[in-house]
Amino acid sequence: MKFRFSSKAIIIELLLLSCAAVFLFSGISKLLYINKLEWSIVEFLNCNYSYASIIARIVIGLELILGCLLLAHQYLKFTLLISQSLIILFSIYLLIEIYNFGNKGDCGCFGNAFSLSPLASLGKNLIMLLFLYWITKSNNLNWSNALASLALCMLCLAAPFISNPLHHTLKQRPINLSPLSTRMAPYFIDSIKKEKRIIAFLSLGCPHCRIAAKLFHQLQKTEKNAAFLMILNGPDELRTDFFNETKANNVPYLFYNNDPSGFQAMAGPYVPSIYWIENGLIKRETNYLELDEKSINKWFYKNN
């Protein structure tokens, strides 16, 4: 590749490498904690979790593709156009979030690597758009193509599906409540396992967990014979705020704090985790959008 060693060429190269680095870091950080992105998509689009899982992996794959192509200086005209389009779509999402909820919480742009507020993320996107515009107008880059980069694109798109396979079928397995044995009577744990029950593992500070808790509050009022149990984890100072917001103190619950590894062993790697239990076996695992009166009735009554 032939480079032109002028100050302008060096600046454009640095801008290009910066944009590539942001896309790659964003894609990799989301990939390491993909559930966070999946729940954001579920909440924003109000769609099924399975569809959200596919969309999340495609988004991450696109970010990895764009980062690699920018880094390798391949198909730059097309890559820059798609990069700008994707950033504009992300920015529209952020504007809607700011309009609906204000400049609160974490935008999720970098997974769990570090937090950015929606407004800060919007500023980051505007800076990247300026960088990409300057790069597009520059004549200091070799706008090359390479057939081999197509294989790289396919690998980047496949990587999220390979590293985090979609789970459409659930193998029944015993629910792990053994960490509770240090704090609860054995007969109580046995009663939880023996009865048909829906158990939700929720974190007090998790926005999606709070949405789930609000739904359980409504379901408990309409489905009085259904057996729900929330196992909560989080700082004590968030308890009052959690119940003030969700009104879920009408749902049976217990706290399991000061043991993050024990809570994760029961809940799994992500929250909210909602398990449908029968005879100590996890029969179903759902998100809160799949909790409706019809499915609850079928589970507790028609299958009895």
C-alpha positions, 0 to 999 in steps of 0.5 A: 500500500502506498502512503503519502507522508504529509501532515494531512495524510497522517491526520486522516490515517489517525482518524481512520484508525480511531474510527476502526478502533471504536467499532472494534472495541464496541463490537467486542465489548458488546460480544462479551456481555451480549445479553445487555444488548439483547434486553435493550433491543427487546425493550426498545422494539418490544419484540420477542427475545429470539428476534432480539438475539438475532438482531443483537448478533447482526449489529455486533457482526456489522461493527466488527466488519466495519472495524476490520475493513477500516483498519485494512483500508478495504472497500473504503467508499462502501465501508465509510457509507455504511459506517455513517449510516449505522452511526446515524441509526444509533444516534436516532435510537439515542435521541428517542431514549433521551426523549423518553427517559432523559439523559439517564443510565448507560447507553450500552455502547460498550457493553460492560467495559465502561458506561456512557450516558446517552448524551455523551454517546450521542456526542461521541457519534457526532465526532465519529460522523465528522471524522468519517466525513473528513476521511470521505473527502480526503484524497490521501488514502489508497481506496483499495479492494481485496477479495480476501476481505470478503472472507473476513467480513463473513467471519466477523458476521459469523463470530457473534453467532459462533461465540454466543450460539442462539438457544431456541430449545431448552434442555430440562435441568434441575434448578440450582438452589443449593446456595439457599441452603445456608440461609433457609430451612431445607423443608422450605427449599424442598417445597419450592422445588416440589411445587409448580412455580415461576421463579425470577432472579432479579437485581435491584438496580437492573432496569429490565428487572424492575420492568419484570417486577412490575409485571409480576405485581400485576400478574399476582393481582390477577392470578392469585392462585399462581405461585411466583417467587422473586429472588432479589439481589442488590444493595440494601439502599436500593430496596425501598426505591425498588419496591416504590417503583415496582409495587412488587411487594405483593409478590413473594420474595426473598433477598440473597445478598453478599454472595455474588457467586452464589446468586449467579450460580442460581440465576445464571450469567444474566438477569432478569432470569425467569424459570418455570419450575415443576418438580425441581426441573426448569421446564421453561426459561422466558423473558418478561414479555412472554409472561402473560395471563394466557400462558400463566393459566396454561402453565398452572391450570391446564397442565395440572 
